[in-house]
Structure formats: structure tokens, C-alpha cells
Amino acid sequence: MTQLRKVPLAQGVQWFVQAINIGARNPRAVFGAALLFIITLYALAVLFMLPVAASMGEGAAPDPKQLFPVVAALFLMLVFVFPILLGGLMHVIREAEAGRPVRARDLFAPLRTRKAGPLALLGAIQIALAAIGVALVAVLAGDDYWSNHMTAMRNAMNGAVPVMPEPQHPLLMMLVQLLFNYFSYALLLFCVPLILFSHLGVGDSLKAALRASVSNIAANLLASGLFVAGMLAGTLVVALVGLLVGVIGALIHPALGAILSLLVYAAFGSAVLVVLVGGSYLAWRDTFGDEAAPTPPPSSNTHIEA
């Protein structure tokens, strides 16, 4: 059985602070890989949507019956590809933190090391967990909740003002959803390094990830809360900066304003990915151990590099 370390609550703060500093040793590789992560997902989405766009007439509205299977296939593809890219970015971060040579294109290292298959299976597990989550919501919200919710979404797509349904047990449903989402994301973020670096199978990685999610739930939740709070605050700041840069650039040319805003948002998205994946790597390292990791130098808790 994989050895598991019990970490204190304050370790959640350490993970968050250290994750902000992740990439300082090799920023070109780490942030380049994060940007390549985003570009890859968008490129795959565009490729999937091209047939629909090509079949539409100029100015014609998309046919929902034609659009639904394409969107469903796109969703499934992204669900299976996401863990592979997640593992690739975590590999780049690990190599950079160890001081070993690494490049942005090593994002695709799981394909080379034959770990893509087990990582993709995590997508199937996420789909199964999502189905369980839908069933839990149906039980707590009422039998008509999902049908009314889908009706509201169709009305919104048709331009009408949607009326969202009210669940029967809103507080209980919110609590169950929070716990369920915590375990879903924790399983994914722990399983990726357990498969890649601890060399566990999918089944063993799930068991170990579940144990870590329960044993260190306090530190994990604290780190998650800090990440969400930081991301929300950062989103507000970046939205204002992107708007300001776009307005200034548009004074020269409208296209320049759009490009500058896009660059700001892409940089922020890359930073969020690095903090999320870097924090997950640190949580795995401190929970399960990493023989290939170097001994980290002592650092002040208050020192944060931009």
C-alpha cells in the first residue's frame, strides 16, 4: 500500500504560497507549457466545430439537433484529453522544480511515456462521477428539477428570459454539491501524479487519492479555498486591465485592442493553470513523497514572487 503522510492544516497555506512561486526556475518552459495547454484545447474545439460552421449558411442560426451531437462529442473528447494535458503540465513543473532540462513541448510527455491511456481513463471516471452528481441533484432538488432546468436553458438559447427552477432542499443540495465536487476534483488532481510519478495503476491511484482526500481534507480544503478566492480576485483585476488595455489599443486600431486584451486573458489563464497544477503537484509530493524531487531550500512564508 502506498504510504500516506498526514499534513497539518497550515500546509494548505504553504501549498498556495509555493504554487504562486512555481515556475520561477524555468518560467519559459512552465508558462509556455501552460499556454500550449490552452492553445491545444482551443484548437481541438475549433476542429470539432468546423464541420458545423461549414454546413451553416451565411447568417443562419445553428440547428440544435445538428449541434447537440457535435457538442456532446466535443465534451467527451475534452474530458479524455484534459487529464493527459494536466499530467503533461505537471511533468513540466516537476522537471523544472528539480532543475532538470525541460521544454514547453514536454507538455505531451505522457504520449511519449505511454501514460496517456491510463490518464485518459480518468476522464471516464469523471463522467461516471458527473452522472452520480446529476442523480444526487435529482434526489435532493425534486423529480421535476432537471426537466425544468433544461426547459429554462432552451428558452435562454431561443432568446427568452429563462426562469430557473428552485430546488426543494437548497442548503442541503449546496452542501452535498460542495463535498461531491471536492472529492471529484481531489481524485483527479491526486490520481494524475500517482499514475505518472508513483507509477500506480488507475485502480490503486483511485484508492490512494481517496485516502489522501479524506486524511488531509482540512489542508486540501484550505488550499482550495485560497485558490478560488485568489482566482476570483485576480479575475476582477484582469478583467479591468484587459478592458483598459483593449480601449487603449483600440485607439490605434480595433484589432490591436482585441489582440492586447486576448494576450492579457491568455497570460492570466496560463498563470491560473500553473498555480492549480503546481499546487496539486506540491500536495501530492508532500502527501505521498517524491524520490526524484530535490530538497527544497528554506523560504519565508511571506515571500511571494510575481
KOLROKOL-773699 format. One line per field, with one value per atom (N, C-alpha, C): y, x, z; residue number from 1. Coordinates in steps of 0.001 Angstrom, whole numbers, plus 500000, padded with zeros to 6 digits. Atoms other than C-alpha are relative to their C-alpha. Layout:
v: [Y	...]
u: [X	...]
w: [Z	...]
nr: [NUM	...]
***
This chain:
v: [498802	500000	501250	498755	503482	500735	499285	505341	501396	498707	508444	500784	499138	511348	500890	499076	513284	501381	498648	517015	500913	499084	519860	500948	499048	522429	501109	498884	525148	499645	500395	523112	500490	499467	524301	501390	498658	527854	499895	500192	526630	499595	500432	524890	501175	498866	528035	500989	499041	530313	499443	500604	527884	499856	500136	527353	501314	498693	531096	500193	499861	530873	498923	501075	527758	500605	499533	528337	501002	498999	530787	499453	500583	528345	499863	500142	527860	500537	499444	530262	499769	500199	529798	498641	501337	526059	499868	500206	526184	500791	499179	529099	499771	500378	528119	498749	501219	524676	500299	499628	526252	500674	499349	528459	498984	501061	525446	499114	500725	523622	500659	499258	526346	499978	499983	526569	498647	501345	522788	499758	500194	522726	500818	499158	525635	499472	500529	524104	498765	501188	520800	500387	499551	522634	500584	499408	524597	498912	501092	521417	499243	500705	519773	500830	499144	522782	500428	499589	523385	499360	500574	520864	500662	499328	522547	501380	498660	526000	499949	500106	524827	499651	500414	523317	501073	498928	526503	501020	498926	529093	501316	498699	532680	500664	499341	534353	499065	500955	531155	499623	500423	530121	498509	501426	526758	499153	500935	523815	499232	500703	522446	498500	501443	518904	499628	500248	519167	500349	499518	520986	499077	500780	518662	498850	501102	515549	500479	499471	517684	500513	499487	519434	498850	501161	516083	499306	500622	514604	500870	499077	517718	499897	500111	517442	498718	501272	513769	500030	499923	514459	500823	499146	517282	499319	500708	515141	498985	501003	512450	500632	499358	514852	500797	499108	517123	499336	500603	514630	499768	500208	513927	501300	498707	517619	500428	499695	518029	499292	500746	515300	500545	499435	516848	501274	498762	520233	499699	500372	518572	499423	500523	516749	501143	498853	520050	500715	499324	521635	499197	500852	518677	500061	499953	518692	501363	498658	522460	500203	499853	522331	499173	500837	519563	500536	499433	521717	499231	500776	519271	500742	499308	520498	499547	500298	520691	501122	499012	522479	500012	499861	523673	498844	501075	520954	498665	501202	518357	499865	500148	519016	498679	501231	515998	498774	501123	513770	498753	501228	511394	499150	500773	510387	499201	500664	509508	498895	500972	507630	498969	500972	505637	500079	499787	507118	500651	499308	508737	499152	500874	505705	499993	499951	505451	501375	498656	509228	500276	499793	509262	499265	500731	506650	500822	499114	509283	500836	499291	511109	499197	500860	508128	499988	499958	508181	501320	498711	511886	500016	500086	511151	499212	500794	508458	500806	499167	510850	501097	498978	513531	499421	500650	511059	499787	500159	510302	501346	498668	514040	500446	499662	514530	499250	500790	511714	500554	499421	513275	501288	498756	516635	499697	500365	514954	499555	500469	513313	501160	498910	516479	501159	498839	519020	499693	500341	517114	499366	500740	514997	500909	499118	517967	501012	498956	519971	500004	500038	518765	500314	499696	518902	501496	498551	522463	500766	499355	523333	499972	500109	522058	500895	499097	523981	501440	498643	527156	500238	499850	526538	500129	499878	526017	501377	498656	529251	501049	499051	531065	499957	500127	529686	500616	499414	530907	501496	498567	534420	500428	499653	534256	500126	499845	535214	498692	501293	531925	500173	500042	531155	498731	501151	528904	499379	500669	526278	500075	499993	526287	498572	501354	523063	499897	500220	521525	500173	499902	521416	500748	499261	524223	499921	500013	524283	498621	501358	520517	499665	500269	520343	500722	499255	523044	499312	500680	521193	498707	501256	517870	500274	499670	519510	500436	499567	521160	498806	501182	517876	499106	500863	515963	500581	499364	518493	499916	500112	518438	498642	501336	514682	499724	500219	514700	500626	499320	517279	499458	500537	515875	498666	501282	512405	500206	499750	513779	500546	499319	516028	499150	500927	513314	498815	501182	510467	500266	499693	512246	499783	500268	512374	498589	501378	508979	499045	500826	507450	500332	499577	509499	499740	499973	509673	498860	501129	506998	498668	501193	504525	499010	500847	503218	499787	500204	501710	500903	499117	503504	499640	500419	501434	500351	499691	501803	501507	498543	505519	500577	499539	505998	499731	500321	504228	500938	499120	506259	501442	498632	509522	500195	499904	508798	500065	499948	508130	501371	498676	511388	501074	499017	513305	500019	500091	512066	500368	499807	512079	501458	498619	515600	500977	499188	517110	501454	498622	520189	500821	499274	521201	500136	499946	520339	501059	499015	522426	501418	498664	525360	500469	499633	525323	500283	499785	525013	501331	498730	527921	501195	498910	530128	500156	499941	529215	500647	499440	530011	501489	498584	533299	500814	499298	534287	500106	499975	533357	501013	499032	535407	501428	498661	538434	500323	499784	538001	500214	499843	537668	501419	498623	541022	500981	499095	542733	499856	500238	541106	500480	499500	541956	501510	498546	545628	500342	499742	545510	499689	500362	543706	501025	498971	546263	501276	498780	549167	499871	500219	547689	499948	500069	546935	501365	498649	550501	500812	499247	551969	499498	500546	549602	500342	499683	550328	501425	498639	553992	500003	500129	552866	499217	500824	550086	499031	500931	547976	498603	501340	544760	499941	499961	545815	499925	500059	546386	498600	501371	542929	499061	500869	541285	500217	499710	543058	499432	500568	542064	498483	501458	538470	499546	500349	538423	500078	499866	539645	498811	501120	536976	498670	501232	534248	499883	500017	535239	499648	500308	535133	498536	501407	531763	499074	500811	530372	500025	499892	531680	499190	500778	530138	498509	501417	526785	499588	500326	526886	499896	500040	527669	498765	501166	524970	498700	501246	522233	499939	499980	523335	499690	500315	523268	498536	501429	519796	499141	500727	518608	500069	499846	520021	499177	500793	518377	498516	501407	515014	499728	500200	515441	499915	499981	516279	498906	501054	513613	498614	501341	510663	499919	500005	511725	499884	500028	512194	499791	500318	510467	500815	499265	512449	501492	498563	515833	500417	499516	517922	500502	499451	519114	501486	498591	522497	500862	499116	525391	500657	499318	527072	501358	498727	530029	500615	499282	532672	499808	500199	532195	501219	498768	535801	500435	499591	535913	499427	500415	535796	500742	499388	536404	500184	499765	537974	499185]
u: [500842	500000	500878	499252	501265	499961	499918	502498	499400	500682	500472	500393	499606	501596	498829	500999	499241	500632	499439	499824	499126	500789	498754	499161	500881	496105	500796	499214	498730	500707	499341	500218	499225	500796	497332	500449	499481	498668	501344	498691	502173	499861	500205	500914	499608	500475	499144	501135	498901	502145	501077	498972	504612	499525	500529	502308	500083	499873	502381	501421	498602	506180	500446	499656	506092	500346	499612	507865	501125	498940	510473	501326	498727	513289	500087	500016	512225	498669	501304	509393	499651	500296	509756	499343	500561	509067	498647	501224	506385	498839	501102	504317	499772	500187	504962	499158	500805	503534	498551	501374	500503	499285	500599	499895	499728	500209	500325	498817	501160	497775	498711	501201	495193	499823	500074	496027	499547	500380	495686	498512	501431	492232	499161	500756	491023	500110	499824	492488	499129	500847	490711	498526	501392	487449	499644	500250	487754	499896	500048	488473	498680	501269	485368	498833	501119	483165	500055	499887	484450	498947	501040	482063	498642	501284	479076	500004	499918	480267	499964	499975	480890	498633	501317	477399	498937	500972	475666	500071	500043	474547	500388	499581	475672	498844	501019	473743	498951	500997	471803	500298	499847	471187	500319	499665	472652	498787	501082	470263	500345	499673	470118	500154	499897	469564	501333	498709	472690	501148	498940	474667	500232	499882	473945	500998	499024	475870	501439	498644	478870	500496	499623	478877	500242	499815	478465	501331	498719	481398	501175	498951	483471	500216	499901	482689	500729	499360	483687	501487	498599	486905	500802	499289	487884	500151	499932	487082	501138	498934	489504	501373	498717	492200	500512	499607	492190	500960	499039	493850	501379	498707	496576	500804	499316	497421	500334	499747	497127	501267	498796	499717	501237	498859	501954	500504	499595	501942	500624	499425	502593	501404	498660	505545	500983	499126	506995	500335	499778	506551	500960	499128	508190	501445	498642	511193	500637	499463	511587	500375	499713	511402	501212	498837	514026	501275	498832	516352	500458	499638	516329	499559	500388	516187	498624	501357	512620	499543	500500	510778	498483	501460	507232	499334	500632	506543	500009	500076	507180	498635	501398	503529	499430	500507	502953	500817	499185	505356	499184	500770	502543	499766	500152	502101	501265	498721	505781	500276	499727	505895	498887	501100	502728	499128	500891	500833	498690	501199	498197	498749	501165	495887	499441	500515	495644	499478	500480	495310	498652	501280	492518	498871	501026	490672	499440	500506	490400	498837	501136	488096	498725	501178	485737	499496	500401	485767	499310	500652	484908	498587	501344	481955	499083	500805	480745	499660	500264	481108	498991	500974	479210	498594	501312	476363	499455	500425	476277	499570	500366	476219	498648	501314	473255	498902	500992	471423	499776	500145	472132	499187	500765	470819	498529	501394	467668	499292	500608	467064	499744	500116	467661	499151	500700	466102	498572	501359	462977	499993	500085	461829	499952	500187	460978	501124	498974	464142	500761	499184	466214	499190	500828	463329	499714	500224	462518	501288	498713	466220	500306	499759	466538	499051	500952	463394	500487	499475	464924	501195	498841	468141	499583	500489	466220	499395	500570	464318	501098	498887	467608	500657	499400	469019	499116	500928	465896	499796	500088	466309	499000	500968	463626	500708	499444	464225	499783	500185	464894	499526	500453	463129	500584	499315	465438	499171	500798	463717	500670	499503	464081	500041	499934	465326	499199	500800	463343	500828	499124	466320	501275	498860	468664	501266	498806	471010	500651	499462	471382	500629	499456	471918	501329	498751	474601	501125	498989	476433	500453	499656	476275	500819	499255	477471	501425	498658	480415	500885	499227	481544	500259	499852	480943	501020	499029	482871	501411	498678	485719	500619	499451	486137	500246	499805	485721	501306	498782	488460	501230	498857	490696	500451	499641	490546	500772	499322	491511	501403	498722	494319	501023	499067	495838	500327	499779	495396	501013	499077	497336	501456	498609	500674	500224	499838	500033	500232	499794	499803	501330	498797	502633	501281	498754	505178	500119	499964	504201	499827	500106	503600	498958	501104	500324	499030	501070	497534	498825	501153	494234	499254	500724	492529	500733	499219	495354	500114	499907	495672	498698	501281	491959	499896	500048	492246	500898	499069	495301	499500	500519	493717	498825	501131	490556	500481	499445	492612	500587	499408	494512	498930	501083	491279	499316	500645	489869	500972	499037	493025	500435	499507	494133	498942	501093	490731	500102	499923	491394	500994	498986	494617	499587	500441	493166	498927	501079	490038	500527	499431	492078	500728	499293	494327	499018	501008	491274	499291	500672	489537	500873	499079	492617	500152	499877	492946	498772	501233	489288	499904	500059	489448	501007	498993	492676	499627	500395	491305	498886	501084	488136	500531	499418	490136	500830	499198	492563	499161	500882	489703	499461	500505	488280	501080	498907	491665	500340	499626	492491	498912	501089	489044	500121	499826	489673	501230	498777	493225	499784	500273	492077	499127	500867	489335	500777	499214	491741	500977	499042	494381	499288	500761	491721	499561	500436	490414	501177	498822	493910	500473	499583	494832	499042	501001	491573	500137	499765	492582	500928	499104	495297	499322	500733	493319	499131	500868	490321	500588	499407	492174	501105	498928	495115	499427	500636	492807	499541	500469	491280	501170	498832	494708	500635	499396	496079	499156	500881	493036	500132	499862	493366	501308	498711	497036	499945	500139	496150	499241	500808	493478	500745	499228	495759	501089	498965	498532	499398	500657	496106	499572	500396	494728	501184	498795	498255	500459	499589	499071	499086	500950	495895	500287	499680	496771	501258	498742	500303	499791	500251	499086	499185	500842	496391	500796	499261	498614	501221	498858	501636	499599	500486	499628	499639	500345	498353	501263	498726	501916	500597	499453	503032	499215	500828	500096	500330	499618	500977	501376	498628	504679	500054	499959	504057	499142	500872	501373	500576	499519	502994	501523	498556	506627	500411	499469	508705	501499	498577	512073	500840	499231	513081	500046	500046	512354	501221	498875	515262	499524	500359	515358	499752	500301	513592	500747	499304	515559	499019	500912	514105	499608	500494	511945	499044	500925	509956	498580	501404	506203	499393	500604	505633	500590	499345	507857	499245	500736	505845	500570	499503	507294	498860	501050	505069	500335]
w: [500000	500000	500000	500086	499111	501329	498734	502182	499857	500026	503026	501240	498889	505188	500412	499467	507422	500085	500009	506866	500850	499163	509181	499157	500685	508311	499323	500542	507775	498706	501244	504942	498784	501099	502781	499595	500299	503072	499292	500627	502217	498538	501391	499084	499119	500797	497919	499738	500155	498553	499070	500850	496977	498560	501361	493988	499240	500654	493288	499468	500413	493073	499019	500939	490855	498635	501325	487561	500012	499940	488826	499477	500434	487986	498483	501466	484367	499481	500385	483520	498539	501423	479763	499776	500185	479981	500683	499217	482691	499421	500508	481418	498509	501399	477818	499867	500017	478563	500363	499628	480256	498836	501166	477221	498893	500990	474930	500386	499471	477126	499507	500393	476437	498487	501462	472727	499465	500449	472337	500183	499757	473921	499025	500929	471789	498571	501358	468615	499781	500118	469267	499924	500034	469950	498634	501318	466694	498937	500980	464714	500068	499859	466131	499484	500386	465362	498542	501402	461823	499099	500871	460165	500179	499758	461818	499370	500580	460790	498480	501459	457217	499430	500499	456907	500173	499768	458067	498871	500977	455588	500637	499483	455906	500743	499181	458733	500556	499513	459515	501439	498613	463108	500038	499933	464181	500358	499711	464217	501270	498752	467811	499814	500219	466521	499360	500636	464398	500941	499123	467067	501192	498765	470010	499897	500049	468814	499885	500128	467882	501346	498681	471262	500973	499126	473030	499715	500367	471085	500436	499566	471816	501503	498545	475525	500403	499674	475630	499656	500396	473735	501010	499051	476110	501355	498719	479152	500002	500073	477955	499763	500299	476717	501197	498906	479789	500988	499058	482211	499390	500653	479637	500008	499990	479281	501424	498590	483047	500473	499644	483506	499316	500700	480874	500649	499335	482592	501361	498711	485946	499817	500306	484368	499772	500259	483116	501304	498718	486559	500872	499174	488303	499521	500540	485973	500248	499776	486287	501462	498577	490087	500414	499697	490111	499360	500651	488000	498784	501188	485101	498740	501238	481470	499534	500445	480215	499084	500956	477403	500036	499990	476861	499278	500760	474304	500741	499164	477010	500667	499604	477801	499484	500606	475542	500405	499529	477504	500329	499735	478646	498758	501233	475000	499712	500259	474787	501022	498936	478107	500156	500012	477336	501255	498861	480260	499571	500472	478064	500200	499844	478197	501406	498627	481996	500400	499669	482274	499347	500681	479696	500706	499254	481768	501154	498949	484483	499486	500582	482085	500100	499867	482084	501434	498588	485874	500317	499782	485826	499430	500580	483534	500927	499067	485945	501248	498824	488878	499684	500397	486950	499946	500039	486363	501411	498607	490091	500575	499527	490791	499493	500561	488459	500742	499273	490241	501408	498663	493648	499962	500138	492465	499767	500270	491144	501270	498750	494526	500949	499032	496556	499488	500555	494179	499605	500418	493172	498624	501261	490246	498777	501157	488003	499828	500026	488673	498677	501209	485708	498749	501172	483228	499924	499982	484319	499694	500269	484204	498501	501435	480617	499210	500655	479646	500081	499834	481059	499088	500872	479119	498536	501384	475857	499765	500129	476476	499870	500078	477024	498626	501334	473738	498926	500974	471936	500203	499778	473326	501045	498967	476022	501348	498655	479646	500763	499327	481496	501436	498610	484764	500611	499444	486753	501118	498968	488947	501362	498629	492727	500532	499437	494379	501288	498795	497218	501274	498823	499623	499596	500560	498508	500849	499152	501523	500024	499993	501687	498654	501327	497929	499799	500130	498094	500771	499196	500887	499330	500673	499044	498742	501215	495818	500315	499620	497590	500345	499627	499129	498790	501171	495917	499033	500895	493827	500576	499372	496353	499710	500213	496097	498514	501434	492300	499523	500438	491762	500720	499258	494511	499416	500606	492970	498699	501278	489553	500217	499835	490796	500741	499360	493011	499093	500845	490517	498894	501101	487762	500419	499617	489660	500533	499528	491267	498830	501195	487785	499331	500723	486273	500781	499234	489090	501009	499063	491627	499290	500852	488760	500516	499569	490175	498846	500953	488138	500311	499810	487752	501285	498803	490470	501277	498799	493001	500216	499855	492272	500547	499470	492940	501498	498572	496295	500800	499296	497306	500014	500068	496129	500947	499080	498110	501445	498649	501242	500293	499804	500764	500117	499958	500160	501357	498688	503477	501116	498909	505633	500130	499981	504665	499500	500535	503967	500447	499505	506135	499182	500776	504360	498543	501397	500958	499795	500120	501541	500186	499795	502856	498748	501232	499790	498871	501047	497526	500187	499728	499239	499664	500328	498923	498493	501459	495253	499374	500566	494493	500306	499632	496413	499194	500784	494688	498538	501408	491275	499764	500155	491804	500065	499899	492944	498760	501195	490057	498761	501159	487569	499912	499999	488629	499541	500370	488322	498519	501398	484981	499051	500843	483592	499803	500108	484364	499163	500766	482995	498523	501386	479853	499302	500576	479308	499725	500167	479826	498838	501086	477519	498653	501242	474904	499514	500381	474971	499468	500445	474682	498634	501284	471859	498882	501020	470042	499490	500475	469846	498791	501149	467429	498886	500963	465712	500789	499255	466835	500147	499925	466002	501050	499006	468170	501410	498686	471124	500344	499763	470734	500267	499824	470430	501368	498698	473511	501137	498971	475571	500049	500060	474379	500637	499403	475394	501523	498541	478897	500572	499505	479321	499871	500175	477934	501062	498963	480341	501356	498727	483257	500056	500037	482175	500206	499815	481968	501452	498600	485443	500911	499196	486900	499864	500227	485317	500753	499329	486705	501507	498553	490232	500369	499718	490092	499906	500212	488673	500916	499088	490697	501428	498658	493913	500145	499970	493043	500071	499938	492433	501403	498653	495790	501016	499088	497566	499869	500194	496005	500592	499520	496834	501522	498540	500492	500620	499472	500883	499766	500355	499118	499865	500158	498699	498548	501366	495558	500097	499899	495425	499030	501013	492330	500276	499728	493891	500798	499215	495191	501351	498697	498785	499853	500194	498753	500992	499082	500230	500946	499069	503332	499465	500527	502408	500986	499124	504209	499525	500343	504330	499336	500500	503356	498672	501247	500264	498812	501190	497058	498807	501224	493611	499024	501001	490988	498773]
nr: [1	1	1	2	2	2	3	3	3	4	4	4	5	5	5	6	6	6	7	7	7	8	8	8	9	9	9	10	10	10	11	11	11	12	12	12	13	13	13	14	14	14	15	15	15	16	16	16	17	17	17	18	18	18	19	19	19	20	20	20	21	21	21	22	22	22	23	23	23	24	24	24	25	25	25	26	26	26	27	27	27	28	28	28	29	29	29	30	30	30	31	31	31	32	32	32	33	33	33	34	34	34	35	35	35	36	36	36	37	37	37	38	38	38	39	39	39	40	40	40	41	41	41	42	42	42	43	43	43	44	44	44	45	45	45	46	46	46	47	47	47	48	48	48	49	49	49	50	50	50	51	51	51	52	52	52	53	53	53	54	54	54	55	55	55	56	56	56	57	57	57	58	58	58	59	59	59	60	60	60	61	61	61	62	62	62	63	63	63	64	64	64	65	65	65	66	66	66	67	67	67	68	68	68	69	69	69	70	70	70	71	71	71	72	72	72	73	73	73	74	74	74	75	75	75	76	76	76	77	77	77	78	78	78	79	79	79	80	80	80	81	81	81	82	82	82	83	83	83	84	84	84	85	85	85	86	86	86	87	87	87	88	88	88	89	89	89	90	90	90	91	91	91	92	92	92	93	93	93	94	94	94	95	95	95	96	96	96	97	97	97	98	98	98	99	99	99	100	100	100	101	101	101	102	102	102	103	103	103	104	104	104	105	105	105	106	106	106	107	107	107	108	108	108	109	109	109	110	110	110	111	111	111	112	112	112	113	113	113	114	114	114	115	115	115	116	116	116	117	117	117	118	118	118	119	119	119	120	120	120	121	121	121	122	122	122	123	123	123	124	124	124	125	125	125	126	126	126	127	127	127	128	128	128	129	129	129	130	130	130	131	131	131	132	132	132	133	133	133	134	134	134	135	135	135	136	136	136	137	137	137	138	138	138	139	139	139	140	140	140	141	141	141	142	142	142	143	143	143	144	144	144	145	145	145	146	146	146	147	147	147	148	148	148	149	149	149	150	150	150	151	151	151	152	152	152	153	153	153	154	154	154	155	155	155	156	156	156	157	157	157	158	158	158	159	159	159	160	160	160	161	161	161	162	162	162	163	163	163	164	164	164	165	165	165	166	166	166	167	167	167	168	168	168	169	169	169	170	170	170	171	171	171	172	172	172	173	173	173	174	174	174	175	175	175	176	176	176	177	177	177	178	178	178	179	179	179	180	180	180	181	181	181	182	182	182	183	183	183	184	184	184	185	185	185	186	186	186	187	187	187	188	188	188	189	189	189	190	190	190	191	191	191	192	192	192	193	193	193	194	194	194	195	195	195	196	196	196	197	197	197	198	198	198	199	199	199	200	200	200	201	201	201	202	202	202	203	203	203	204	204	204	205	205	205	206	206	206	207	207	207	208	208	208	209	209	209	210	210	210	211	211	211	212	212	212	213	213	213	214	214	214	215	215	215	216	216	216	217	217	217	218	218	218	219	219	219	220	220	220	221	221	221	222	222	222	223	223	223	224	224	224	225	225	225	226	226	226	227	227	227	228	228	228	229	229	229	230	230	230	231	231	231	232	232	232	233	233	233	234	234	234	235	235	235	236	236	236	237	237	237	238	238	238	239	239	239	240	240	240	241	241	241	242	242	242	243	243	243	244	244	244	245	245	245	246	246	246	247	247	247	248	248	248	249	249	249	250	250	250	251	251	251	252	252	252	253	253	253	254	254	254	255	255	255	256	256	256	257	257	257	258	258	258	259	259	259	260	260	260	261	261	261	262	262	262	263	263	263	264	264	264	265	265	265	266	266	266	267	267	267	268	268	268	269	269	269	270	270	270	271	271	271	272	272	272	273	273	273	274	274	274	275	275	275	276	276	276	277	277	277	278	278	278	279	279	279	280	280	280	281	281	281	282	282	282	283	283	283	284	284	284	285	285	285	286	286	286	287	287	287	288	288	288	289	289	289	290	290	290	291	291	291	292	292	292	293	293	293	294	294	294	295	295	295	296	296	296	297	297	297	298	298	298	299	299	299	300	300	300	301	301	301	302	302	302	303	303	303	304	304	304	305	305	305	306	306	306]
***
